Amino acid sequence: MPLPDIVQIGTITLLLAAFLVQSSVAGLFGYAGLGVLVAVILAAIARRVGPTDRPNPVEAAGVCFAIFGLLLVANPGGSDAFLSTALAGLLAQSTWAYLRYPNAFKSLGNTQRSTADRIGRYAAWGAAYGLGLTLIAAVVMGSAAGSGQPRPSDVPPLGAFALAYCGGGILAGLLTGLLLPLARWPLGVMLLGILGASCGYTAVGIAIDGWSLQTLENGSFIGLFAGAAFGFVVRLQWMRTGDSGA
């Protein structure tokens, strides 16, 4: 068995073990059963429909959000339960991605850049993405100001959002450039998406609420919930546009 497959299967096994242990310690035995059932059903569906080398971004993102939507609806509440939801969601997403898209991302194109070039390229991409979000925020805040609505005291100025969006985008780009070879495998795509989304959401949280461990925790949790879908959509966009990502 190739090493990447061993690593991915090992990761799924570790997620299963962590989910079962954490849920059992928290006394969430019914929820543990639900999480395993969701993963088993998705594995059966993936086996039934078979693997694809041309993933549909709507399917990839839709499955990710549907998994977490179901698990959040069934969530019994409490911090322990939300950690169980995160682990169960990652377990189900990883199982689906490994079985459904095993060979879809193996090519990063023929042009391989150096690590330094990749890091610089994606840091610039992250900064541009942050500037785009800043422009959207400027339009929204400008429209509110134009209508005579004062800016609420708990809403930071535009400059804070600009720093957060661009800073988060640059950090996400740095990590993407450094870890880009992992984008050859479905679980690697998930990891890059989670890291990128966590950077972005944490940066915005810092702009709004200031730096704290709670802000870091909130940004990381949102990244866990939304990151896999984000990673698949971005990776598939590279494939559609002919960008190797390398």
Residue pairs with C-beta under 8 A, 6 or more apart in sequence:
4 184
4 185
7 187
8 94
8 98
8 185
8 186
8 187
9 98
11 94
11 187
12 91
12 94
12 95
12 98
12 187
15 87
15 90
15 91
15 94
16 36
16 39
16 91
18 87
19 32
19 35
19 36
19 84
19 87
19 88
19 91
20 32
20 36
22 80
22 83
22 84
22 87
23 29
23 31
23 32
23 35
23 84
23 87
23 88
24 32
25 80
26 78
26 80
26 81
26 83
26 84
28 76
28 80
28 81
28 84
31 74
31 75
31 76
31 81
31 84
31 88
32 84
34 71
34 74
34 88
35 71
35 84
35 87
35 88
35 91
35 92
38 67
38 70
38 71
38 88
38 92
39 88
39 91
39 92
39 95
42 63
42 67
42 92
42 95
42 96
43 95
43 96
43 99
45 96
46 95
46 96
46 99
46 100
47 99
49 100
51 99
51 100
51 101
51 102
51 103
51 104
52 100
52 101
52 104
53 103
53 104
54 104
55 100
55 101
55 104
55 232
55 236
57 232
57 233
57 236
57 237
60 97
60 101
60 229
60 232
60 233
60 236
61 229
61 232
61 233
63 93
63 96
64 93
64 228
64 229
64 232
65 229
67 89
67 92
67 93
67 96
68 85
68 89
68 225
71 85
71 88
71 89
71 92
72 85
75 81
75 82
75 84
75 85
82 221
86 221
86 224
86 225
89 224
89 225
90 190
90 224
90 228
93 190
93 228
94 186
94 187
94 190
97 186
97 187
97 189
97 190
97 228
97 232
98 186
98 187
100 186
101 186
102 186
104 186
105 183
105 184
105 185
105 186
105 188
105 189
105 235
105 239
106 184
106 185
107 184
107 244
108 180
108 181
108 183
108 184
108 244
108 245
108 246
109 243
109 244
109 245
109 246
110 244
111 244
111 246
112 246
113 121
113 246
115 177
115 178
118 177
118 178
118 180
118 246
119 173
119 174
119 177
119 178
120 177
121 173
121 177
122 172
122 173
122 174
122 176
122 177
122 180
123 170
123 173
123 174
123 177
124 173
125 169
125 173
125 176
126 166
126 168
126 169
126 170
126 171
126 172
126 173
126 174
126 176
127 166
127 169
127 170
127 173
128 169
129 165
129 169
129 173
130 162
130 165
130 166
130 167
130 168
130 169
130 170
131 162
131 165
131 166
133 161
133 165
133 169
134 158
134 161
134 162
134 165
134 166
137 158
137 161
137 162
137 165
138 158
141 151
141 158
144 151
145 151
151 157
154 208
155 208
156 207
156 208
160 207
161 204
161 207
163 207
164 203
164 204
164 206
164 207
165 200
165 203
165 204
167 203
168 199
168 200
168 201
168 202
168 203
168 204
169 199
169 200
171 199
171 203
172 195
172 196
172 197
172 199
172 200
175 192
175 195
175 196
175 199
176 192
176 195
176 196
179 188
179 191
179 192
179 195
180 192
180 245
180 246
181 188
182 188
182 189
182 191
182 192
183 189
183 192
183 235
183 245
189 228
189 231
189 232
189 235
190 227
190 228
190 231
190 232
191 231
192 231
192 235
193 227
193 228
193 229
193 230
193 231
193 232
193 234
193 235
194 223
194 224
194 227
194 228
194 231
195 223
195 227
196 223
196 227
196 230
196 231
196 234
197 222
197 223
197 226
197 227
197 230
197 231
198 219
198 220
198 222
198 223
198 224
198 227
199 219
199 223
200 219
200 223
201 218
201 219
201 222
201 223
201 226
202 215
202 216
202 218
202 219
202 220
202 223
203 219
204 219
205 215
205 216
205 218
205 219
206 215
209 215
235 245
237 243
238 244
238 245
